[in-house]
Amino acid sequence: MFPLRDLNPTRIFPIITLGLIAVNVVIFFAWQPSGNPQEEISFLLENAGIACELTTGDPITEFEFTNDRCIDDNATPLFPEKNIWLAAFVSMFLHGGIGHLLSNMWFLWIFGNNVEEAYGTLGYLLLYLIAGVGATATFVLANPEATVPLIGASGAIAGVLGAYLVLFPTHRILTLFLFFFVQIPAGAYLAFWFLLQFAYQQPGVAWEAHVGGFIVGVLLTLPLRQVLLARVRRLHQPVRRAAFFR
């Protein structure tokens, strides 16, 4: 079920959503190397977050990466100057290919503008970043010895999906299902998406990060739901004219 758009108009210009999309696209095309697998791997080992590094507190060594074993030893790291905590943050803006990038940005565009309208620019940005950090933490807790770089914005975007579920469960999502266009309640669509993460446990897919980010988005939004929806209602109130002119 591929989402085409949500039937949930907004009254704002989604500057943070568009800004996040722009940052991800620019980083992918202007900074990440492509075409040379060796360069791509080296780039990710130097700049992306790795669970083993966050577990041990030290950059990964060649032995650890080659043998897929996380060992807290005194061997020389591949990139001794690497800031592993900054790399964990940068990982939220790196992608494994054009398909990975496009699918993430499409979901962010469809669901992000309404959540941005509800949270406001600063609140929405904080939600996105906190969900991304929570997604990374969830993956590390589930895979503390993983030596493969963790990349992608999907954990942070999952937090946006979780917030959308809490705020707009009855709004419709226009979805392409097989060869048919179907309008599905957002609550049903996003609940299905969440459950699908447990069934779609393929190698190379950080489903734990998706689950963690989604839960963070839900937990952050639940206590704020009434306040956020009141903000949306105020923005959508019709503008009263102070006077009529002839």
Backbone as CSV, one residue per row, in Angstrom:
resi,resn,N_x,N_y,N_z,CA_x,CA_y,CA_z,C_x,C_y,C_z
1,MET,0.858,-1.189,0.000,0.000,0.000,0.000,0.890,1.234,0.000
2,PHE,0.938,1.898,-1.143,1.828,3.052,-1.274,1.023,4.333,-1.104
3,PRO,1.397,5.198,-0.143,0.632,6.428,0.077,0.913,7.456,-1.016
4,LEU,-0.155,8.071,-1.530,-0.014,9.096,-2.553,-0.131,10.496,-1.961
5,ARG,-1.078,10.677,-1.069,-1.212,11.953,-0.346,-2.216,11.767,0.783
6,ASP,-2.211,12.709,1.713,-3.214,12.674,2.763,-4.266,13.740,2.466
7,LEU,-5.502,13.442,2.853,-6.609,14.376,2.641,-6.755,15.214,3.904
8,ASN,-5.780,16.069,4.130,-5.665,16.818,5.383,-4.957,18.138,5.093
9,PRO,-5.675,19.132,4.571,-5.035,20.381,4.147,-4.445,21.166,5.316
10,THR,-3.438,21.958,5.023,-2.793,22.797,6.033,-2.900,24.260,5.635
11,ARG,-2.627,25.135,6.600,-2.656,26.575,6.365,-1.263,27.192,6.472
12,ILE,-0.243,26.385,6.603,1.101,26.907,6.794,1.994,26.554,5.611
13,PHE,3.106,27.254,5.508,4.161,26.857,4.581,5.120,25.969,5.365
14,PRO,5.248,24.690,5.016,6.029,23.737,5.835,7.539,23.915,5.660
15,ILE,8.059,24.971,6.212,9.456,25.328,5.970,10.427,24.295,6.546
16,ILE,10.118,23.724,7.712,11.022,22.738,8.304,10.985,21.436,7.513
17,THR,9.791,21.010,7.126,9.683,19.787,6.316,10.458,19.928,5.014
18,LEU,10.250,21.035,4.316,10.969,21.263,3.059,12.470,21.424,3.306
19,GLY,12.822,22.071,4.414,14.239,22.241,4.747,14.918,20.919,5.023
20,LEU,14.239,20.029,5.759,14.807,18.709,6.039,14.968,17.899,4.746
21,ILE,13.983,17.982,3.872,14.086,17.289,2.582,15.274,17.831,1.801
22,ALA,15.420,19.143,1.774,16.523,19.760,1.033,17.876,19.344,1.598
23,VAL,18.001,19.328,2.915,19.276,18.940,3.544,19.635,17.510,3.193
24,ASN,18.662,16.611,3.283,18.924,15.204,2.960,19.326,15.030,1.499
25,VAL,18.647,15.730,0.602,18.953,15.616,-0.825,20.328,16.183,-1.132
26,VAL,20.646,17.337,-0.574,21.956,17.967,-0.820,23.082,17.085,-0.284
27,ILE,22.924,16.556,0.908,23.957,15.692,1.482,24.175,14.465,0.613
28,PHE,23.090,13.883,0.120,23.218,12.668,-0.688,23.945,12.944,-2.001
29,PHE,23.580,14.022,-2.678,24.146,14.266,-4.001,25.452,15.064,-3.966
30,ALA,25.634,15.889,-2.919,26.816,16.753,-2.892,27.934,16.254,-1.987
31,TRP,27.629,15.388,-1.043,28.667,14.967,-0.081,28.941,13.469,-0.150
32,GLN,27.893,12.655,-0.166,28.120,11.210,-0.188,28.699,10.766,-1.534
33,PRO,29.739,9.939,-1.510,30.286,9.423,-2.775,29.356,8.375,-3.373
34,SER,29.442,8.207,-4.681,28.619,7.192,-5.351,29.395,6.628,-6.528
35,GLY,29.089,5.398,-6.889,29.723,4.776,-8.048,30.909,3.912,-7.724
36,ASN,31.530,4.153,-6.566,32.682,3.357,-6.158,32.368,2.715,-4.806
37,PRO,32.046,1.428,-4.779,31.650,0.774,-3.521,32.665,0.927,-2.403
38,GLN,33.962,0.870,-2.741,34.993,0.989,-1.709,34.973,2.371,-1.067
39,GLU,34.809,3.402,-1.899,34.721,4.766,-1.373,33.466,4.951,-0.523
40,GLU,32.368,4.367,-0.968,31.121,4.482,-0.224,31.249,3.849,1.152
41,ILE,31.844,2.655,1.229,32.020,1.974,2.520,32.946,2.776,3.427
42,SER,34.036,3.245,2.859,34.986,4.034,3.646,34.333,5.297,4.185
43,PHE,33.528,5.961,3.345,32.837,7.181,3.767,31.906,6.904,4.943
44,LEU,31.138,5.824,4.851,30.187,5.504,5.917,30.887,5.099,7.203
45,LEU,31.985,4.361,7.093,32.738,3.982,8.294,33.314,5.210,8.995
46,GLU,33.626,6.232,8.213,34.215,7.446,8.788,33.167,8.412,9.321
47,ASN,31.982,8.430,8.713,31.033,9.492,9.028,29.707,9.032,9.628
48,ALA,29.390,7.750,9.552,28.096,7.269,10.042,28.216,6.642,11.421
49,GLY,27.097,6.594,12.121,27.071,5.956,13.428,27.099,4.442,13.317
50,ILE,27.780,3.797,14.253,27.896,2.341,14.286,27.612,1.897,15.722
51,ALA,26.730,0.920,15.869,26.310,0.480,17.197,27.490,0.052,18.059
52,CYS,28.419,-0.692,17.481,29.591,-1.147,18.232,30.365,0.027,18.814
53,GLU,30.515,1.088,18.033,31.244,2.268,18.514,30.519,2.926,19.676
54,LEU,29.192,3.019,19.576,28.419,3.654,20.637,28.377,2.792,21.891
55,THR,28.570,1.486,21.719,28.606,0.573,22.860,29.938,0.637,23.592
56,THR,31.040,0.617,22.821,32.371,0.607,23.431,32.900,2.002,23.718
57,GLY,32.391,3.000,23.012,32.882,4.365,23.180,34.093,4.679,22.330
58,ASP,34.500,3.757,21.450,35.687,3.955,20.619,35.354,3.688,19.159
59,PRO,36.048,4.368,18.234,35.855,4.073,16.806,36.212,2.625,16.485
60,ILE,35.553,2.090,15.489,35.707,0.689,15.131,37.078,0.419,14.510
61,THR,37.583,-0.790,14.707,38.864,-1.180,14.113,38.613,-1.993,12.843
62,GLU,39.676,-2.167,12.071,39.560,-2.949,10.837,39.191,-4.397,11.155
63,PHE,39.760,-4.955,12.229,39.455,-6.332,12.606,37.969,-6.481,12.946
64,GLU,37.456,-5.522,13.699,36.054,-5.596,14.096,35.134,-5.548,12.879
65,PHE,35.412,-4.645,11.954,34.546,-4.520,10.789,34.673,-5.738,9.871
66,THR,35.898,-6.175,9.616,36.126,-7.292,8.697,35.526,-8.583,9.229
67,ASN,35.634,-8.794,10.541,35.166,-10.046,11.131,33.768,-9.931,11.763
68,ASP,33.175,-8.735,11.664,31.847,-8.493,12.232,31.794,-8.899,13.697
69,ARG,32.817,-8.461,14.427,32.902,-8.746,15.863,33.230,-7.461,16.605
70,CYS,32.472,-7.175,17.636,32.675,-5.970,18.427,33.490,-6.334,19.665
71,ILE,34.757,-5.912,19.663,35.677,-6.260,20.747,36.299,-4.979,21.291
72,ASP,36.186,-4.767,22.568,36.777,-3.579,23.199,38.253,-3.857,23.461
73,ASP,39.101,-3.610,22.423,40.529,-3.889,22.572,41.330,-2.608,22.328
74,ASN,42.638,-2.752,22.246,43.521,-1.591,22.089,44.051,-1.433,20.672
75,ALA,43.423,-2.107,19.713,43.870,-2.001,18.318,43.601,-0.597,17.789
76,THR,44.366,-0.209,16.771,44.227,1.122,16.181,42.935,1.202,15.375
77,PRO,42.081,2.179,15.640,40.824,2.298,14.897,41.072,2.658,13.432
78,LEU,40.084,2.373,12.610,40.170,2.763,11.206,40.252,4.278,11.067
79,PHE,39.481,5.000,11.881,39.476,6.467,11.847,39.588,6.971,13.286
80,PRO,40.825,7.109,13.772,41.041,7.456,15.186,40.412,8.777,15.601
81,GLU,40.297,9.729,14.670,39.771,11.055,15.017,38.253,11.134,14.911
82,LYS,37.614,10.057,14.622,36.164,10.069,14.429,35.429,10.411,15.722
83,ASN,34.485,11.355,15.617,33.608,11.679,16.738,32.369,10.784,16.628
84,ILE,32.315,9.739,17.420,31.269,8.732,17.249,29.882,9.284,17.581
85,TRP,29.795,10.279,18.466,28.494,10.834,18.847,27.983,11.768,17.752
86,LEU,28.873,12.550,17.170,28.487,13.378,16.035,28.087,12.505,14.851
87,ALA,28.811,11.410,14.647,28.499,10.496,13.553,27.107,9.899,13.716
88,ALA,26.710,9.610,14.956,25.370,9.065,15.191,24.300,10.067,14.781
89,PHE,24.587,11.362,14.962,23.654,12.407,14.533,23.660,12.551,13.013
90,VAL,24.842,12.553,12.418,24.972,12.706,10.969,24.270,11.566,10.240
91,SER,24.249,10.385,10.844,23.620,9.214,10.221,22.179,9.456,9.827
92,MET,21.515,10.354,10.545,20.110,10.640,10.253,19.926,11.315,8.898
93,PHE,21.023,11.787,8.304,20.936,12.518,7.045,21.671,11.793,5.913
94,LEU,22.080,10.566,6.147,22.766,9.769,5.131,21.833,8.682,4.621
95,HIS,22.020,8.289,3.352,21.153,7.264,2.765,21.954,6.281,1.932
96,GLY,21.397,5.081,1.799,22.100,3.999,1.126,21.881,3.931,-0.370
97,GLY,21.076,4.810,-0.928,20.832,4.801,-2.364,19.697,5.737,-2.702
98,ILE,19.480,5.959,-3.988,18.454,6.905,-4.411,17.063,6.434,-4.010
99,GLY,16.809,5.118,-4.077,15.511,4.596,-3.667,15.250,4.815,-2.186
100,HIS,16.281,4.580,-1.375,16.201,4.800,0.070,15.871,6.261,0.361
101,LEU,16.554,7.167,-0.328,16.341,8.600,-0.137,14.925,9.000,-0.551
102,LEU,14.508,8.619,-1.747,13.215,9.045,-2.276,12.052,8.532,-1.426
103,SER,12.108,7.279,-0.995,11.007,6.737,-0.183,10.903,7.463,1.153
104,ASN,12.047,7.742,1.775,12.019,8.464,3.044,11.476,9.877,2.878
105,MET,11.942,10.585,1.847,11.508,11.964,1.649,10.032,12.027,1.254
106,TRP,9.540,11.019,0.549,8.124,10.988,0.175,7.240,10.866,1.414
107,PHE,7.598,9.970,2.321,6.832,9.822,3.559,6.905,11.093,4.398
108,LEU,8.079,11.710,4.441,8.225,12.943,5.214,7.353,14.046,4.632
109,TRP,7.279,14.139,3.308,6.476,15.176,2.677,4.989,14.957,2.943
110,ILE,4.522,13.721,2.840,3.098,13.448,3.007,2.640,13.703,4.438
111,PHE,3.400,13.235,5.407,2.949,13.298,6.800,3.551,14.461,7.589
112,GLY,4.649,15.020,7.100,5.361,16.017,7.897,4.668,17.359,7.997
113,ASN,4.018,17.820,6.912,3.473,19.174,6.948,2.375,19.341,7.990
114,ASN,1.519,18.326,8.153,0.464,18.424,9.165,1.016,18.392,10.578
115,VAL,2.025,17.560,10.803,2.637,17.504,12.133,3.385,18.810,12.408
116,GLU,4.006,19.382,11.398,4.678,20.675,11.570,3.671,21.761,11.911
117,GLU,2.503,21.734,11.272,1.471,22.726,11.572,1.029,22.621,13.026
118,ALA,0.910,21.388,13.520,0.460,21.181,14.894,1.522,21.587,15.913
119,TYR,2.762,21.225,15.656,3.842,21.465,16.616,4.440,22.854,16.516
120,GLY,4.349,23.496,15.349,5.100,24.722,15.126,6.508,24.385,14.676
121,THR,7.219,25.361,14.151,8.516,25.090,13.529,9.528,24.504,14.512
122,LEU,9.718,25.147,15.658,10.725,24.677,16.620,10.318,23.348,17.236
123,GLY,9.072,23.232,17.653,8.607,21.993,18.265,8.708,20.818,17.312
124,TYR,8.379,21.056,16.045,8.446,19.993,15.040,9.881,19.553,14.803
125,LEU,10.793,20.514,14.723,12.203,20.169,14.534,12.720,19.358,15.715
126,LEU,12.330,19.748,16.921,12.752,18.999,18.110,12.168,17.590,18.092
127,LEU,10.903,17.464,17.722,10.276,16.135,17.614,11.064,15.261,16.651
128,TYR,11.398,15.794,15.490,12.122,15.048,14.461,13.472,14.570,14.985
129,LEU,14.220,15.468,15.600,15.562,15.123,16.069,15.516,14.161,17.257
130,ILE,14.593,14.394,18.182,14.486,13.502,19.346,14.069,12.106,18.901
131,ALA,13.144,12.024,17.945,12.737,10.714,17.429,13.904,10.025,16.746
132,GLY,14.719,10.801,16.009,15.883,10.215,15.360,16.881,9.660,16.360
133,VAL,17.116,10.405,17.429,18.021,9.933,18.481,17.439,8.700,19.170
134,GLY,16.131,8.731,19.440,15.491,7.583,20.064,15.538,6.349,19.183
135,ALA,15.407,6.549,17.874,15.486,5.420,16.939,16.874,4.801,16.966
136,THR,17.898,5.647,16.961,19.269,5.148,17.026,19.517,4.393,18.326
137,ALA,19.051,4.963,19.433,19.242,4.322,20.734,18.550,2.962,20.779
138,THR,17.364,2.879,20.188,16.639,1.602,20.158,17.416,0.554,19.380
139,PHE,17.954,0.961,18.226,18.726,0.018,17.420,19.973,-0.443,18.163
140,VAL,20.663,0.472,18.827,21.887,0.117,19.551,21.568,-0.826,20.708
141,LEU,20.477,-0.571,21.420,20.093,-1.451,22.521,19.768,-2.856,22.016
142,ALA,19.156,-2.927,20.831,18.794,-4.235,20.275,19.965,-4.931,19.596
143,ASN,20.927,-4.135,19.109,22.079,-4.698,18.379,23.374,-4.034,18.854
144,PRO,23.737,-4.215,20.112,24.881,-3.466,20.664,26.214,-3.795,20.000
145,GLU,26.319,-4.940,19.352,27.599,-5.340,18.766,27.609,-5.239,17.245
146,ALA,26.618,-4.603,16.661,26.577,-4.456,15.197,27.736,-3.591,14.726
147,THR,28.405,-4.030,13.681,29.574,-3.300,13.162,29.293,-2.652,11.813
148,VAL,28.052,-2.713,11.353,27.674,-2.104,10.071,27.118,-0.705,10.335
149,PRO,27.492,0.294,9.548,26.969,1.650,9.751,25.444,1.691,9.681
150,LEU,24.861,2.488,10.559,23.413,2.699,10.601,23.116,4.031,9.931
151,ILE,22.384,4.018,8.833,22.121,5.260,8.096,20.643,5.357,7.732
152,GLY,20.202,6.586,7.515,18.850,6.825,7.044,18.041,7.722,7.959
153,ALA,17.104,8.441,7.351,16.222,9.337,8.096,14.956,8.641,8.563
154,SER,14.813,7.351,8.258,13.540,6.680,8.513,13.190,6.597,9.996
155,GLY,14.174,6.535,10.880,13.868,6.510,12.304,13.232,7.809,12.763
156,ALA,13.791,8.946,12.315,13.221,10.247,12.656,11.855,10.420,12.011
157,ILE,11.723,9.985,10.757,10.448,10.101,10.052,9.401,9.203,10.706
158,ALA,9.820,8.056,11.224,8.890,7.196,11.951,8.298,7.937,13.151
159,GLY,9.096,8.796,13.783,8.577,9.616,14.872,7.491,10.558,14.398
160,VAL,7.655,11.106,13.188,6.625,11.965,12.591,5.355,11.152,12.322
161,LEU,5.520,9.916,11.851,4.362,9.051,11.610,3.626,8.752,12.919
162,GLY,4.390,8.499,13.982,3.763,8.246,15.272,2.974,9.436,15.763
163,ALA,3.525,10.645,15.563,2.814,11.860,15.956,1.546,12.039,15.121
164,TYR,1.636,11.745,13.826,0.461,11.866,12.948,-0.640,10.905,13.396
165,LEU,-0.263,9.694,13.775,-1.237,8.706,14.252,-2.015,9.237,15.441
166,VAL,-1.325,9.857,16.381,-1.980,10.382,17.582,-2.881,11.566,17.246
167,LEU,-2.425,12.429,16.338,-3.129,13.682,16.066,-4.278,13.536,15.071
168,PHE,-4.089,12.732,14.038,-5.056,12.704,12.939,-5.446,11.267,12.540
169,PRO,-5.892,10.446,13.470,-6.155,9.029,13.132,-7.309,8.828,12.157
170,THR,-8.250,9.781,12.085,-9.425,9.585,11.230,-9.268,10.212,9.852
171,HIS,-8.234,11.004,9.648,-8.033,11.595,8.330,-7.630,10.512,7.332
172,ARG,-7.989,10.727,6.090,-7.806,9.700,5.074,-6.465,9.831,4.357
173,ILE,-5.910,8.670,4.012,-4.691,8.595,3.213,-5.066,7.982,1.874
174,LEU,-4.851,8.738,0.791,-5.093,8.194,-0.537,-3.937,7.262,-0.880
175,THR,-4.260,5.996,-1.090,-3.249,4.948,-1.208,-3.432,4.164,-2.498
176,LEU,-2.319,3.816,-3.100,-2.351,2.922,-4.255,-2.203,1.495,-3.743
177,PHE,-3.269,0.730,-3.849,-3.267,-0.660,-3.392,-3.461,-1.560,-4.605
178,LEU,-2.398,-2.270,-4.964,-2.382,-3.040,-6.202,-2.642,-2.092,-7.368
179,PHE,-3.813,-2.188,-8.029,-4.120,-1.296,-9.146,-5.267,-0.347,-8.818
180,PHE,-5.568,-0.188,-7.539,-6.725,0.603,-7.142,-6.298,1.754,-6.231
181,PHE,-7.037,2.861,-6.326,-6.843,3.993,-5.432,-7.831,3.857,-4.281
182,VAL,-7.314,3.795,-3.077,-8.145,3.542,-1.903,-7.863,4.601,-0.848
183,GLN,-8.927,5.110,-0.225,-8.770,6.039,0.895,-8.843,5.246,2.198
184,ILE,-7.761,5.301,2.949,-7.653,4.526,4.181,-7.479,5.479,5.363
185,PRO,-8.195,5.270,6.472,-7.969,6.113,7.661,-6.507,6.052,8.087
186,ALA,-5.969,7.207,8.445,-4.555,7.265,8.825,-4.238,6.328,9.974
187,GLY,-5.176,6.182,10.919,-4.942,5.280,12.046,-4.717,3.855,11.597
188,ALA,-5.536,3.401,10.644,-5.395,2.039,10.143,-4.122,1.886,9.323
189,TYR,-3.843,2.881,8.486,-2.656,2.786,7.630,-1.378,2.768,8.464
190,LEU,-1.280,3.670,9.427,-0.054,3.774,10.217,0.085,2.620,11.198
191,ALA,-1.015,2.103,11.710,-0.946,0.917,12.564,-0.440,-0.278,11.753
192,PHE,-0.924,-0.393,10.511,-0.444,-1.466,9.635,1.043,-1.290,9.343
193,TRP,1.452,-0.047,9.076,2.875,0.239,8.815,3.729,-0.169,10.021
194,PHE,3.271,0.148,11.216,4.011,-0.183,12.428,4.141,-1.687,12.596
195,LEU,3.040,-2.411,12.452,3.079,-3.865,12.604,3.919,-4.525,11.515
196,LEU,3.943,-3.905,10.341,4.717,-4.454,9.230,6.208,-4.479,9.550
197,GLN,6.663,-3.572,10.407,8.082,-3.536,10.741,8.532,-4.830,11.421
198,PHE,7.657,-5.448,12.197,7.999,-6.697,12.875,8.012,-7.875,11.910
199,ALA,7.226,-7.762,10.845,7.167,-8.854,9.866,8.251,-8.719,8.803
200,TYR,8.729,-7.488,8.591,9.675,-7.229,7.503,11.089,-7.129,8.065
201,GLN,11.543,-8.202,8.693,12.855,-8.207,9.335,13.892,-8.789,8.382
202,GLN,14.198,-8.022,7.335,15.185,-8.455,6.360,16.574,-7.950,6.746
203,PRO,17.635,-8.679,6.385,18.996,-8.198,6.650,19.234,-6.844,5.992
204,GLY,19.847,-5.972,6.742,20.135,-4.639,6.209,19.050,-3.621,6.465
205,VAL,17.919,-4.040,7.032,16.829,-3.120,7.358,16.777,-2.928,8.866
206,ALA,16.994,-1.712,9.315,17.025,-1.417,10.749,15.604,-1.215,11.267
207,TRP,14.833,-2.289,11.288,13.428,-2.190,11.682,13.287,-1.758,13.141
208,GLU,14.262,-2.103,13.962,14.205,-1.691,15.377,14.225,-0.162,15.497
209,ALA,14.989,0.493,14.618,15.032,1.956,14.628,13.679,2.539,14.225
210,HIS,13.014,1.905,13.252,11.689,2.369,12.847,10.712,2.270,14.022
211,VAL,10.737,1.131,14.698,9.837,0.917,15.836,10.140,1.922,16.948
212,GLY,11.417,2.101,17.249,11.793,3.027,18.315,11.399,4.455,18.009
213,GLY,11.654,4.910,16.784,11.290,6.273,16.406,9.787,6.480,16.458
214,PHE,9.028,5.502,15.978,7.568,5.595,15.983,7.036,5.729,17.407
215,ILE,7.546,4.893,18.304,7.090,4.931,19.700,7.440,6.266,20.352
216,VAL,8.614,6.787,20.058,8.996,8.103,20.595,8.012,9.168,20.124
217,GLY,7.656,9.141,18.836,6.701,10.113,18.318,5.350,10.018,18.993
218,VAL,4.893,8.793,19.235,3.614,8.588,19.921,3.680,9.107,21.354
219,LEU,4.732,8.743,22.077,4.840,9.115,23.493,5.009,10.621,23.684
220,LEU,5.725,11.268,22.773,5.889,12.715,22.881,4.596,13.462,22.574
221,THR,3.782,12.900,21.693,2.598,13.615,21.222,1.368,13.374,22.082
222,LEU,1.246,12.196,22.674,0.047,11.869,23.452,-0.286,12.917,24.522
223,PRO,0.665,13.312,25.382,0.300,14.292,26.424,0.052,15.697,25.873
224,LEU,0.477,15.962,24.643,0.316,17.288,24.048,-0.841,17.351,23.053
225,ARG,-1.558,16.254,22.886,-2.530,16.148,21.794,-3.546,17.280,21.793
226,GLN,-4.173,17.545,22.911,-5.226,18.564,22.956,-4.665,19.957,22.667
227,VAL,-3.500,20.243,23.183,-2.881,21.549,22.941,-2.526,21.701,21.465
228,LEU,-1.972,20.652,20.880,-1.561,20.717,19.474,-2.768,20.820,18.549
229,LEU,-3.832,20.073,18.848,-5.028,20.155,18.015,-5.713,21.509,18.161
230,ALA,-5.648,22.099,19.351,-6.204,23.443,19.533,-5.448,24.450,18.667
231,ARG,-4.154,24.263,18.555,-3.356,25.140,17.690,-3.796,24.992,16.236
232,VAL,-4.023,23.758,15.808,-4.469,23.526,14.433,-5.835,24.170,14.201
233,ARG,-6.744,24.039,15.159,-8.081,24.630,15.007,-7.991,26.145,14.898
234,ARG,-7.117,26.773,15.674,-6.965,28.225,15.592,-6.467,28.642,14.208
235,LEU,-5.523,27.883,13.679,-4.972,28.216,12.371,-6.008,28.069,11.259
236,HIS,-6.985,27.190,11.469,-7.971,26.912,10.437,-9.269,27.687,10.638
237,GLN,-9.314,28.541,11.647,-10.503,29.361,11.825,-10.626,30.351,10.670
238,PRO,-11.852,30.581,10.173,-12.018,31.573,9.100,-11.684,32.970,9.602
239,VAL,-11.075,33.741,8.747,-10.682,35.111,9.100,-11.886,36.025,9.006
240,ARG,-12.191,36.712,10.098,-13.316,37.636,10.115,-12.887,38.988,9.578
241,ARG,-13.748,39.561,8.761,-13.467,40.902,8.254,-13.827,41.939,9.309
242,ALA,-12.966,42.934,9.436,-13.245,44.014,10.396,-14.330,44.927,9.866
243,ALA,-14.456,45.009,8.537,-15.457,45.880,7.941,-15.679,45.441,6.506
244,PHE,-16.817,45.860,5.948,-17.114,45.587,4.555,-16.969,46.879,3.768
245,PHE,-16.357,46.782,2.633,-16.131,47.964,1.799,-16.999,47.906,0.561
246,ARG,-17.545,49.080,0.152,-18.333,49.152,-1.067,-17.470,49.669,-2.204
